Amino acid sequence: MKRDSQITLERPAFTHDKLAYRPDIDGLRALAVLGVLIFHAFPGALPGGFTGVDIFFVISGFLITRIIAGEAAQGHFSIAAFYGRRIQRIFPALILVMVCCVAFGWFALFPDELKMLGKHVFGGSAFLSNIFLWREVGYFDTAAETKPLLHLWSLGIEEQFYVAWPLLILWAAPRRKILLCAGILAALSFALNVGGIRAFPSATFYLPAARAWELLAGAVLACAGAVAALGDRASKRQLDLISLLGLLMIALSYGLVSKGRAFPGWWALLPVAGAVLLIAAGPYGLVNRVLGSKALVGIGLISYPLYLWHWPLLSFAQIVESGTPSATLRGAALAIAVLLAWATWRLLERPLRGWRTPRARVAMLSAAMVAVAAGGALLYVKDGLPQRRAIAESERMQKALILVEDVANAAACKQRYGFDTLYKYCLQTWPERNPTVALIGDSHAYHVSAGLGAWYKKQGENMVMFGTRIPYWGLDPASGDEYQAVTQRMLELALEIPTIHTVLISTAAKLSDGNTVHMAALRETLRRYTQAGKKVIFLHDVPALGFEPRSCIRRPGIASSTTRHDCSISRAEFERNTAEHERLLAAILAEFPAVQQFRPAEALCDAKRCRVDVGGTLMYRDNNHLSYEGDLRVGAAFAAAQASHSSSK
């Protein structure tokens, strides 16, 4: 290949009608989507494969900016035409996948699951999935693996970015300031990302302000003309080295980054910089020539529908199996995803491009998306249409999923104590009165609040439940836990309010198991409350299950659905799993003999087994949280324990 042919290919960075097709970029798409697929199906094999999404962001920013800037430079950029192209590109496969998810969910999901799916269908249709998922982060948030449309968060970030970016280009193009704007905005967004990753990890992951720099990295590359410059000035050896360095950075991101890292943060530089280098190397770098092979280009061409299809298949398998599917089933799901992606591209996306006029296609697709959004909203407001299947099994599941939160009560409680309206758990028996009892803890305090609150109410006591994370004093508010400042305030309130005479403390054992910092903080918490003359009751944790209670119930509409024969766990297993945590607790609680202890497990376990299904009623709502009925059962045991304690005085 002659050098001058390479230069000719790369020079027209902003001439839209002469933009050269880059097969290696489709190959880079393949590299990105394969990373995501392998991570989702076999996370241990590629712990950082999810950073493939970040590669997609760079590719998108580069290609879209190159097109928009080219049109703007020629003076014929149209916002309407741009969004029309986006609709034709994004909507067909997305609509198909969401409709298929609802169709399967109609027959296979319990009402609460279908309700959540409806919410996510609406979020996906409105490109707000990232916002919805950010708002859902909390104690009782459903596991990510059981959200079939979880992956649409990335589409939300992209489309929200493209609401503003074309308008900014339109303003900056006549002033020749596109590159300057892209650079400044990228720097600001990166600063938000790095600055927020510890204090606000969820917001930093899901919100576009902290993610825009990844798309803008591609935009800067498109505006700077770096690809053309390298093609003109760099030797073949230099281009090979640049492309190899880019591949190395992506490989490092796939191997070194994991769910345990603070991501995106600084770690996101690996996939982003790697993608930038590979694109900058042009189509003739060593790695780029491999990326331009037919096999990788073929995968790249179907990468968008493949991304859309793979996660619902894996997620539905997880839901139906009530746990992690076998490796064979996960592999089969990926194979089916490839077939569906090819069929979507070949039978839907390609034929649709020649159907009628662009205006007609946009109108039809927009109407279809509105209909899908309306359907999703209907499923949500109708609580997943529980009347779909008038079967006792479904009703049992619904009963197990009742939550105790009184929304009006929660709002009044938050207002009284000055907590942010976004903060989820603040409940009080009589919000207008001063509290006399405080229950402080995480979701493992919340899931016993109904039973305890009911008993205290009968005693004429006014219980307030302050929901937080680990309810221990002195954990560093700057440690990265965005809830810790709120936790500190809740602990102080329970100490400072003079009418509160009793403080109950509860948290999940797994959160502080073996953590000496947390144990020291518990000691300090007990010291402060006991020295202040408060009666303190420490609630031990409930048994955690090795399965989902849903597996005890036959799924609606699935003929082959099976249920567990024994919906219980061994008591010995429970005690073995919590032995280390209990040993640490015992050493600390021995220092405070006035502190009462209550073990909810006594209400759920006999000498041999801890049961999920008691008399046809589920005691658990998921694998470590009690249902409302389980909550009440524990409350009754607590009442008996208090009566026994009083009589023994």
C-alpha positions as CSV (number, residue, x, y, z in Angstrom):
1,M,0.0,0.0,0.0
2,K,1.5,3.3,-1.0
3,R,1.9,6.1,1.5
4,D,0.1,8.7,-0.7
5,S,-3.0,6.5,-0.9
6,Q,-3.1,6.5,2.9
7,I,-2.8,10.3,3.1
8,T,-5.7,10.6,0.6
9,L,-7.9,8.5,2.8
10,E,-7.2,10.4,6.0
11,R,-7.1,14.0,4.9
12,P,-10.8,14.9,4.5
13,A,-11.7,15.1,8.2
14,F,-14.6,17.5,7.9
15,T,-15.8,16.9,4.3
16,H,-18.9,14.8,5.0
17,D,-19.4,13.5,1.4
18,K,-15.8,12.4,1.2
19,L,-15.5,10.8,4.6
20,A,-13.8,7.5,4.2
21,Y,-15.3,4.3,5.7
22,R,-13.0,2.9,8.4
23,P,-13.4,-0.9,8.6
24,D,-11.0,-0.9,11.5
25,I,-13.5,1.1,13.6
26,D,-16.1,-1.5,13.0
27,G,-13.4,-4.0,14.2
28,L,-12.9,-1.8,17.3
29,R,-16.7,-2.0,17.9
30,A,-16.3,-5.8,17.8
31,L,-13.5,-5.6,20.3
32,A,-15.7,-3.5,22.6
33,V,-18.9,-5.6,22.4
34,L,-17.0,-8.9,22.8
35,G,-15.5,-7.5,26.0
36,V,-18.9,-6.6,27.3
37,L,-20.4,-10.0,26.3
38,I,-17.7,-12.0,27.9
39,F,-17.8,-10.0,31.1
40,H,-21.5,-10.3,31.5
41,A,-21.6,-14.1,30.8
42,F,-18.3,-15.1,32.3
43,P,-17.1,-12.2,34.6
44,G,-14.2,-14.2,36.0
45,A,-12.7,-14.6,32.5
46,L,-12.6,-10.9,31.7
47,P,-13.1,-8.8,34.9
48,G,-12.8,-5.5,33.0
49,G,-14.8,-6.4,29.9
50,F,-17.5,-3.9,30.9
51,T,-15.1,-1.1,29.9
52,G,-16.0,-2.0,26.3
53,V,-18.9,0.5,26.8
54,D,-16.3,3.3,27.3
55,I,-14.7,2.3,24.0
56,F,-18.2,2.7,22.4
57,F,-18.4,6.2,23.9
58,V,-15.2,7.2,22.2
59,I,-16.1,5.7,18.9
60,S,-19.5,7.5,19.0
61,G,-18.0,10.8,19.9
62,F,-15.5,10.6,17.1
63,L,-17.8,9.5,14.3
64,I,-20.8,11.7,15.2
65,T,-18.6,14.8,15.7
66,R,-16.8,14.2,12.4
67,I,-20.1,14.1,10.6
68,I,-21.7,17.1,12.4
69,A,-18.5,19.2,12.1
70,G,-18.2,18.4,8.4
71,E,-21.8,19.5,7.7
72,A,-21.4,22.6,9.9
73,A,-18.2,23.6,8.1
74,Q,-20.1,23.4,4.8
75,G,-23.0,25.4,6.2
76,H,-25.7,22.7,5.7
77,F,-26.0,21.1,9.1
78,S,-29.6,20.5,10.2
79,I,-30.6,19.6,13.7
80,A,-33.8,18.0,12.4
81,A,-31.9,15.9,9.9
82,F,-29.4,14.9,12.6
83,Y,-32.0,13.7,15.0
84,G,-33.8,12.0,12.1
85,R,-30.7,10.0,11.4
86,R,-30.3,9.1,15.1
87,I,-33.9,7.9,15.2
88,Q,-33.4,5.7,12.1
89,R,-30.2,4.3,13.5
90,I,-31.2,3.7,17.2
91,F,-34.9,3.1,17.2
92,P,-35.6,-0.1,15.1
93,A,-33.5,-2.6,17.1
94,L,-34.3,-0.9,20.4
95,I,-38.0,-1.1,19.8
96,L,-37.8,-4.7,18.8
97,V,-35.8,-5.8,21.8
98,M,-38.0,-3.9,24.3
99,V,-41.2,-5.4,22.8
100,C,-39.7,-8.9,23.0
101,C,-38.8,-8.3,26.6
102,V,-42.3,-7.3,27.5
103,A,-43.7,-10.3,25.5
104,F,-41.6,-12.7,27.4
105,G,-42.1,-10.9,30.7
106,W,-45.9,-11.1,30.2
107,F,-45.8,-14.8,30.5
108,A,-42.8,-15.4,32.8
109,L,-42.5,-12.6,35.3
110,F,-44.2,-12.1,38.6
111,P,-46.2,-8.8,38.9
112,D,-43.4,-6.9,40.7
113,E,-40.9,-8.0,38.1
114,L,-43.2,-7.0,35.2
115,K,-43.8,-3.6,36.9
116,M,-40.1,-2.9,37.2
117,L,-39.6,-4.0,33.5
118,G,-42.4,-1.6,32.5
119,K,-40.6,1.2,34.3
120,H,-37.3,0.3,32.5
121,V,-39.1,0.1,29.1
122,F,-40.4,3.6,29.7
123,G,-36.9,4.7,30.7
124,G,-35.4,3.1,27.7
125,S,-37.9,4.6,25.4
126,A,-37.3,8.1,26.8
127,F,-33.5,7.5,27.0
128,L,-33.6,8.1,30.7
129,S,-32.5,4.6,31.8
130,N,-29.3,6.0,33.4
131,I,-31.3,8.4,35.5
132,F,-33.8,5.8,36.6
133,L,-31.0,3.4,37.6
134,W,-29.2,6.0,39.5
135,R,-32.4,6.8,41.4
136,E,-32.9,3.1,42.1
137,V,-29.6,2.6,43.9
138,G,-30.5,1.7,47.5
139,Y,-31.1,-1.0,50.0
140,F,-33.8,-2.9,48.3
141,D,-32.7,-2.3,44.8
142,T,-33.1,-5.4,42.7
143,A,-29.9,-7.1,41.8
144,A,-28.5,-5.9,38.5
145,E,-28.6,-9.4,37.0
146,T,-32.4,-9.4,37.2
147,K,-32.9,-6.1,35.3
148,P,-33.3,-7.2,31.6
149,L,-32.9,-3.6,30.4
150,L,-30.1,-2.5,32.7
151,H,-27.7,-2.1,29.8
152,L,-29.7,0.8,28.3
153,W,-28.1,3.2,30.7
154,S,-25.3,3.7,28.2
155,L,-27.8,4.7,25.5
156,G,-29.2,7.2,27.9
157,I,-25.9,8.9,28.4
158,E,-25.2,9.0,24.7
159,E,-28.5,10.5,23.7
160,Q,-28.5,13.0,26.5
161,F,-25.1,14.1,25.3
162,Y,-26.3,14.5,21.8
163,V,-29.1,16.7,22.9
164,A,-26.6,19.4,23.7
165,W,-23.5,18.7,21.6
166,P,-24.9,19.4,18.1
167,L,-26.3,22.7,19.3
168,L,-22.9,23.7,20.7
169,I,-21.2,22.7,17.5
170,L,-23.7,24.8,15.6
171,W,-22.7,27.8,17.7
172,A,-19.0,27.1,17.7
173,A,-18.4,26.2,14.1
174,P,-18.7,29.7,12.6
175,R,-16.3,30.9,15.3
176,R,-13.8,28.0,14.6
177,K,-14.0,27.0,18.3
178,I,-15.3,23.5,18.2
179,L,-12.0,22.0,19.3
180,L,-11.6,24.6,22.1
181,C,-15.2,23.9,23.3
182,A,-14.6,20.1,23.2
183,G,-11.4,20.4,25.0
184,I,-12.7,22.6,27.8
185,L,-15.8,20.5,28.3
186,A,-13.8,17.3,28.3
187,A,-11.5,18.7,31.0
188,L,-14.5,19.8,33.2
189,S,-16.3,16.5,32.8
190,F,-13.1,14.5,33.6
191,A,-12.7,16.7,36.7
192,L,-16.2,15.9,37.8
193,N,-15.5,12.2,37.2
194,V,-12.4,12.1,39.3
195,G,-13.7,14.4,41.9
196,G,-17.0,12.6,42.4
197,I,-16.0,8.9,42.1
198,R,-15.4,8.6,45.8
199,A,-18.1,10.8,47.3
200,F,-20.8,10.1,44.7
201,P,-19.9,6.9,43.0
202,S,-23.4,6.1,41.7
203,A,-24.0,9.6,40.2
204,T,-20.5,9.6,38.7
205,F,-21.2,6.3,37.0
206,Y,-24.7,7.0,35.7
207,L,-24.9,10.7,35.0
208,P,-23.7,12.3,31.7
209,A,-21.9,15.2,33.3
210,A,-19.2,12.9,34.6
211,R,-19.2,10.6,31.5
212,A,-19.3,13.2,28.7
213,W,-15.5,13.4,28.6
214,E,-15.4,9.9,27.1
215,L,-17.5,11.0,24.1
216,L,-15.6,14.3,24.0
217,A,-12.3,12.5,23.8
218,G,-13.5,11.1,20.5
219,A,-14.8,14.6,19.5
220,V,-11.5,16.2,20.2
221,L,-9.8,13.6,18.1
222,A,-12.2,14.3,15.2
223,C,-11.8,18.1,15.5
224,A,-8.0,18.1,15.9
225,G,-7.3,16.4,12.6
226,A,-4.9,14.1,14.4
227,V,-5.8,11.1,12.2
228,A,-4.9,13.0,9.1
229,A,-1.8,14.5,10.6
230,L,-0.5,11.1,11.7
231,G,-1.3,9.6,8.3
232,D,0.7,12.4,6.7
233,R,3.7,12.6,9.0
234,A,4.1,9.4,10.9
235,S,6.1,6.5,9.6
236,K,4.5,3.0,9.3
237,R,6.6,1.9,12.3
238,Q,5.2,4.8,14.3
239,L,1.6,4.0,13.3
240,D,2.2,0.4,14.3
241,L,3.5,1.4,17.7
242,I,0.6,3.8,18.3
243,S,-1.9,1.1,17.5
244,L,-0.1,-1.5,19.6
245,L,-0.1,0.9,22.5
246,G,-3.8,1.5,22.1
247,L,-4.4,-2.2,22.1
248,L,-2.2,-2.7,25.2
249,M,-4.2,0.0,27.1
250,I,-7.5,-1.7,26.2
251,A,-6.1,-5.1,27.2
252,L,-5.0,-3.7,30.5
253,S,-8.5,-2.2,31.1
254,Y,-10.0,-5.6,30.4
255,G,-7.6,-7.4,32.7
256,L,-7.0,-4.9,35.5
257,V,-10.2,-3.0,36.0
258,S,-13.0,-4.8,37.9
259,K,-16.2,-4.2,39.7
260,G,-14.3,-3.6,42.9
261,R,-12.5,-0.6,41.4
262,A,-13.7,3.0,41.7
263,F,-14.9,3.3,38.2
264,P,-14.9,5.3,36.0
265,G,-12.5,7.6,37.8
266,W,-8.8,7.4,36.7
267,W,-9.3,3.8,35.6
268,A,-11.5,4.9,32.7
269,L,-8.4,6.5,31.1
270,L,-7.2,3.0,30.0
271,P,-10.1,2.1,27.6
272,V,-10.7,5.7,26.6
273,A,-7.0,6.5,25.8
274,G,-6.7,3.0,24.1
275,A,-9.6,3.7,21.8
276,V,-8.3,7.2,21.0
277,L,-4.9,5.8,20.0
278,L,-6.3,3.1,17.9
279,I,-8.6,5.5,16.0
280,A,-5.7,8.0,15.7
281,A,-3.4,5.4,14.2
282,G,-5.7,5.2,11.1
283,P,-6.6,2.1,9.2
284,Y,-3.0,1.1,8.4
285,G,-1.6,0.7,11.9
286,L,-0.6,-2.9,12.7
287,V,-3.5,-3.6,15.0
288,N,-6.0,-1.6,12.8
289,R,-5.2,-3.9,9.9
290,V,-6.3,-6.9,12.1
291,L,-9.3,-5.0,13.3
292,G,-10.2,-4.5,9.6
293,S,-10.5,-8.2,9.0
294,K,-13.8,-9.5,7.7
295,A,-14.6,-11.5,10.8
296,L,-14.2,-8.5,13.2
297,V,-15.9,-6.1,10.8
298,G,-18.8,-8.5,10.6
299,I,-19.2,-8.5,14.4
300,G,-18.8,-4.8,14.4
301,L,-21.6,-4.3,11.9
302,I,-24.0,-6.1,14.3
303,S,-22.5,-4.8,17.5
304,Y,-25.4,-2.5,18.3
305,P,-28.2,-5.1,18.1
306,L,-25.8,-7.6,19.7
307,Y,-25.3,-5.3,22.7
308,L,-29.1,-4.9,22.9
309,W,-29.9,-8.6,22.7
310,H,-27.3,-10.2,24.9
311,W,-28.2,-8.8,28.3
312,P,-31.9,-9.5,28.3
313,L,-31.2,-13.1,27.4
314,L,-28.7,-13.5,30.2
315,S,-30.9,-11.6,32.6
316,F,-34.0,-13.6,31.9
317,A,-32.0,-16.8,32.3
318,Q,-31.0,-15.5,35.7
319,I,-34.6,-14.7,36.6
320,V,-36.1,-18.0,35.5
321,E,-33.3,-20.0,37.2
322,S,-33.5,-17.9,40.4
323,G,-29.8,-17.8,40.4
324,T,-26.7,-17.8,38.2
325,P,-27.4,-20.0,35.2
326,S,-25.0,-22.8,34.2
327,A,-22.0,-22.0,32.0
328,T,-23.7,-23.9,29.2
329,L,-26.9,-21.9,29.4
330,R,-24.9,-18.6,29.5
331,G,-22.9,-19.7,26.5
332,A,-26.1,-20.6,24.7
333,A,-27.6,-17.2,25.5
334,L,-24.6,-15.5,23.8
335,A,-24.9,-17.8,20.8
336,I,-28.7,-16.9,20.5
337,A,-27.8,-13.2,20.9
338,V,-25.5,-13.4,17.9
339,L,-28.2,-15.0,15.8
340,L,-30.8,-12.5,16.9
341,A,-28.4,-9.6,16.3
342,W,-27.6,-10.8,12.8
343,A,-31.3,-11.3,12.0
344,T,-32.1,-7.9,13.4
345,W,-29.4,-6.3,11.2
346,R,-30.3,-8.3,8.1
347,L,-34.1,-8.5,8.3
348,L,-35.0,-5.2,10.1
349,E,-32.3,-2.5,10.0
350,R,-31.1,-3.0,6.4
351,P,-34.5,-3.3,4.8
352,L,-35.9,-0.4,6.8
353,R,-33.3,1.9,5.3
354,G,-35.0,1.7,1.9
355,W,-38.5,1.8,3.2
356,R,-40.4,4.9,1.9
357,T,-38.8,8.3,2.6
358,P,-36.7,9.3,5.6
359,R,-39.5,11.5,6.9
360,A,-41.9,8.6,6.8
361,R,-39.4,6.3,8.5
362,V,-38.8,8.8,11.3
363,A,-42.6,9.4,11.8
364,M,-43.3,5.7,11.9
365,L,-40.4,4.9,14.3
366,S,-41.3,7.8,16.6
367,A,-44.9,6.7,16.8
368,A,-43.8,3.1,17.6
369,M,-41.5,4.3,20.3
370,V,-44.2,6.4,21.9
371,A,-46.5,3.4,21.9
372,V,-43.7,1.3,23.6
373,A,-43.2,4.0,26.2
374,A,-46.9,4.1,26.9
375,G,-47.0,0.4,27.3
376,G,-44.2,0.4,29.7
377,A,-45.8,3.2,31.8
378,L,-49.0,1.2,31.9
379,L,-47.3,-1.9,33.2
380,Y,-45.8,0.3,35.9
381,V,-48.8,2.2,37.1
382,K,-50.9,-1.0,37.0
383,D,-48.4,-2.8,39.3
384,G,-47.4,-5.4,36.7
385,L,-51.0,-6.4,36.0
386,P,-51.3,-9.1,38.7
387,Q,-54.6,-10.1,37.2
388,R,-52.8,-11.7,34.3
389,R,-52.5,-14.9,36.2
390,A,-55.1,-15.5,38.9
391,I,-53.1,-18.2,40.5
392,A,-52.3,-18.7,44.2
393,E,-48.6,-18.9,43.6
394,S,-48.4,-15.4,42.1
395,E,-50.5,-14.1,45.0
396,R,-48.1,-15.6,47.4
397,M,-45.2,-13.9,45.7
398,Q,-47.0,-10.6,45.8
399,K,-47.8,-10.9,49.5
400,A,-44.1,-11.6,50.2
401,L,-43.1,-8.4,48.3
402,I,-45.2,-5.9,50.3
403,L,-43.1,-3.1,51.6
404,V,-43.9,-1.4,54.8
405,E,-43.0,2.1,53.8
406,D,-45.8,4.7,54.1
407,V,-44.8,7.4,51.5
408,A,-46.7,10.2,53.3
409,N,-45.2,9.1,56.6
410,A,-41.7,9.0,55.0
411,A,-42.1,12.5,53.6
412,A,-43.2,13.9,56.9
413,C,-40.3,12.2,58.7
414,K,-37.7,13.6,56.2
415,Q,-39.2,17.0,56.5
416,R,-39.2,16.9,60.3
417,Y,-35.5,16.0,60.5
418,G,-34.2,17.8,57.5
419,F,-33.2,14.9,55.4
420,D,-32.9,15.1,51.6
421,T,-36.1,14.0,49.9
422,L,-34.0,11.6,47.8
423,Y,-33.0,9.8,51.0
424,K,-35.2,6.8,51.2
425,Y,-35.8,5.5,54.7
426,C,-37.2,7.7,57.5
427,L,-40.3,6.4,59.1
428,Q,-42.0,7.4,62.4
429,T,-45.2,6.0,64.0
430,W,-46.5,9.5,64.8
431,P,-44.5,12.0,62.8
432,E,-46.1,15.0,64.6
433,R,-44.8,13.8,68.1
434,N,-41.4,13.5,69.6
435,P,-40.0,10.0,69.2
436,T,-39.2,7.9,72.2
437,V,-37.6,4.9,70.5
438,A,-35.0,5.0,67.6
439,L,-34.3,2.1,65.2
440,I,-31.1,2.9,63.4
441,G,-29.6,0.8,60.7
442,D,-29.5,-0.3,57.1
443,S,-32.0,-2.4,55.1
444,H,-31.7,-5.1,57.8
445,A,-33.1,-2.6,60.2
446,Y,-35.8,-1.6,57.8
447,H,-37.0,-5.1,57.2
448,V,-37.9,-5.5,60.9
449,S,-39.3,-2.0,61.4
450,A,-43.0,-2.9,60.9
451,G,-43.0,-5.6,63.5
452,L,-41.0,-3.7,66.0
453,G,-42.9,-0.5,65.4
454,A,-46.3,-2.3,65.9
455,W,-45.2,-3.6,69.2
456,Y,-43.8,-0.3,70.4
457,K,-47.0,1.4,69.3
458,K,-49.1,-0.9,71.5
459,Q,-46.9,0.2,74.4
460,G,-47.6,3.8,73.6
461,E,-44.1,4.4,72.3
462,N,-43.3,6.5,69.2
463,M,-40.7,4.7,67.2
464,V,-38.6,6.5,64.5
465,M,-36.6,4.4,62.0
466,F,-33.5,6.2,60.6
467,G,-32.3,4.3,57.5
468,T,-28.7,4.5,56.7
469,R,-25.8,2.2,55.9
470,I,-23.6,0.9,58.7
471,P,-25.0,2.6,61.8
472,Y,-21.7,3.0,63.7
473,W,-20.2,6.2,65.1
474,G,-17.1,7.8,63.7
475,L,-16.7,6.2,60.3
476,D,-15.0,8.8,58.1
477,P,-17.5,10.9,56.2
478,A,-14.8,11.4,53.5
479,S,-14.2,7.7,53.1
480,G,-16.2,7.5,49.9
481,D,-19.5,6.4,51.3
482,E,-22.0,9.1,50.1
483,Y,-24.4,8.1,52.9
484,Q,-21.9,8.5,55.8
485,A,-22.6,12.2,56.5
486,V,-26.3,11.3,56.7
487,T,-25.5,8.4,59.0
488,Q,-23.5,10.6,61.3
489,R,-26.5,13.1,61.6
490,M,-28.9,10.2,62.3
491,L,-26.7,8.9,65.1
492,E,-26.4,12.3,66.6
493,L,-30.2,12.8,66.5
494,A,-30.8,9.6,68.4
495,L,-28.3,10.8,71.0
496,E,-29.5,14.5,71.2
497,I,-33.3,14.1,71.2
498,P,-34.0,14.0,74.9
499,T,-37.3,12.0,74.5
500,I,-35.6,9.1,72.9
501,H,-34.9,6.6,75.7
502,T,-34.3,3.4,73.7
503,V,-32.0,2.9,70.7
504,L,-32.1,-0.2,68.6
505,I,-29.1,-0.9,66.3
506,S,-29.2,-3.3,63.3
507,T,-27.0,-3.9,60.2
508,A,-26.2,-6.7,57.8
509,A,-23.5,-9.0,59.1
510,K,-21.7,-9.1,55.8
511,L,-21.1,-5.4,55.7
512,S,-18.8,-5.3,58.7
513,D,-17.7,-8.9,58.9
514,G,-14.1,-9.0,60.0
515,N,-13.6,-5.2,59.6
516,T,-11.7,-4.0,62.6
517,V,-12.5,-0.3,61.8
518,H,-16.2,-1.1,61.8
519,M,-16.0,-3.1,65.0
520,A,-14.1,-0.2,66.7
521,A,-16.9,2.2,65.5
522,L,-19.5,-0.1,67.0
523,R,-17.7,0.0,70.3
524,E,-17.7,3.8,70.2
525,T,-21.4,3.8,69.3
526,L,-22.4,1.6,72.2
527,R,-20.2,3.7,74.5
528,R,-21.8,7.0,73.6
529,Y,-25.4,5.7,73.9
530,T,-24.9,3.9,77.2
531,Q,-23.0,6.8,78.7
532,A,-25.9,9.0,77.7
533,G,-28.2,6.8,79.7
534,K,-30.0,5.3,76.6
535,K,-31.3,1.8,76.7
536,V,-29.6,0.0,73.8
537,I,-30.8,-3.1,72.1
538,F,-28.5,-4.8,69.5
539,L,-30.3,-6.8,66.8
540,H,-28.3,-9.7,65.3
541,D,-28.7,-10.5,61.7
542,V,-31.2,-12.8,60.1
543,P,-30.0,-15.9,58.2
544,A,-28.9,-15.2,54.6
545,L,-30.1,-17.7,52.0
546,G,-28.1,-19.3,49.3
547,F,-31.0,-18.9,46.9
548,E,-33.9,-16.6,46.0
549,P,-37.2,-17.2,47.7
550,R,-38.8,-16.9,44.3
551,S,-37.4,-20.3,43.5
552,C,-39.9,-21.7,46.0
553,I,-42.7,-20.6,43.7
554,R,-43.7,-21.9,40.3
555,R,-43.4,-19.1,37.7
556,P,-46.5,-18.1,35.8
557,G,-46.6,-19.1,32.2
558,I,-43.6,-21.4,32.2
559,A,-44.6,-25.0,31.9
560,S,-41.1,-26.3,32.8
561,S,-40.7,-24.0,35.8
562,T,-39.7,-26.0,38.8
563,T,-39.6,-25.1,42.5
564,R,-37.2,-26.0,45.3
565,H,-38.2,-29.0,47.3
566,D,-36.7,-27.7,50.5
567,C,-37.2,-23.9,51.0
568,S,-34.8,-23.7,53.9
569,I,-31.1,-23.7,54.9
570,S,-29.3,-25.6,57.6
571,R,-29.1,-23.8,60.9
572,A,-25.6,-25.2,61.3
573,E,-24.7,-23.6,57.9
574,F,-26.1,-20.3,59.0
575,E,-24.1,-20.4,62.3
576,R,-21.0,-21.4,60.5
577,N,-21.3,-18.6,58.0
578,T,-21.7,-16.0,60.7
579,A,-19.3,-17.4,63.3
580,E,-16.4,-15.0,62.7
581,H,-18.8,-12.0,62.8
582,E,-20.5,-13.3,66.0
583,R,-17.1,-13.8,67.6
584,L,-16.1,-10.2,67.1
585,L,-19.5,-9.0,68.2
586,A,-19.4,-11.1,71.4
587,A,-16.1,-9.6,72.4
588,I,-17.4,-6.1,72.0
589,L,-20.9,-6.7,73.6
590,A,-19.2,-8.3,76.6
591,E,-17.8,-4.8,77.4
592,F,-21.4,-3.5,77.6
593,P,-23.4,-5.8,79.9
594,A,-26.3,-3.4,79.9
595,V,-26.9,-3.7,76.2
596,Q,-29.7,-6.1,75.4
597,Q,-29.4,-8.5,72.5
598,F,-32.1,-9.9,70.2
599,R,-31.7,-12.7,67.7
600,P,-34.3,-12.6,64.9
601,A,-33.1,-16.0,63.8
602,E,-35.0,-17.5,66.7
603,A,-38.2,-16.6,65.0
604,L,-37.2,-18.2,61.8
605,C,-35.2,-21.3,62.8
606,D,-35.7,-24.4,64.8
607,A,-32.9,-26.6,66.0
608,K,-32.0,-27.8,62.5
609,R,-33.4,-25.6,59.8
610,C,-34.1,-22.0,59.0
611,R,-37.2,-21.9,56.8
612,V,-38.3,-19.5,54.1
613,D,-41.8,-20.9,53.7
614,V,-43.8,-21.1,56.9
615,G,-47.3,-22.4,56.6
616,G,-47.5,-21.4,52.9
617,T,-46.2,-17.9,53.6
618,L,-42.8,-16.6,52.4
619,M,-40.8,-15.1,55.2
620,Y,-38.2,-13.6,52.8
621,R,-38.6,-11.1,49.9
622,D,-35.1,-11.8,48.6
623,N,-32.1,-13.8,49.7
624,N,-31.3,-11.7,52.7
625,H,-34.3,-9.5,53.4
626,L,-37.5,-10.4,55.2
627,S,-40.9,-10.1,53.7
628,Y,-43.6,-8.1,55.5
629,E,-44.9,-11.4,57.0
630,G,-41.4,-12.3,58.1
631,D,-41.1,-8.8,59.6
632,L,-44.3,-9.3,61.6
633,R,-43.1,-12.8,62.7
634,V,-39.9,-11.3,64.0
635,G,-41.8,-8.5,65.7
636,A,-43.9,-11.1,67.6
637,A,-40.7,-12.8,68.8
638,F,-39.3,-9.5,69.8
639,A,-42.4,-8.8,71.9
640,A,-42.1,-12.1,73.6
641,A,-38.4,-11.5,74.3
642,Q,-39.2,-8.1,75.8
643,A,-41.9,-9.6,78.0
644,S,-39.5,-12.3,79.2
645,H,-36.8,-9.7,79.9
646,S,-39.2,-7.6,81.9
647,S,-40.4,-10.5,84.0
648,S,-36.9,-11.6,84.8
649,K,-35.9,-8.2,86.3
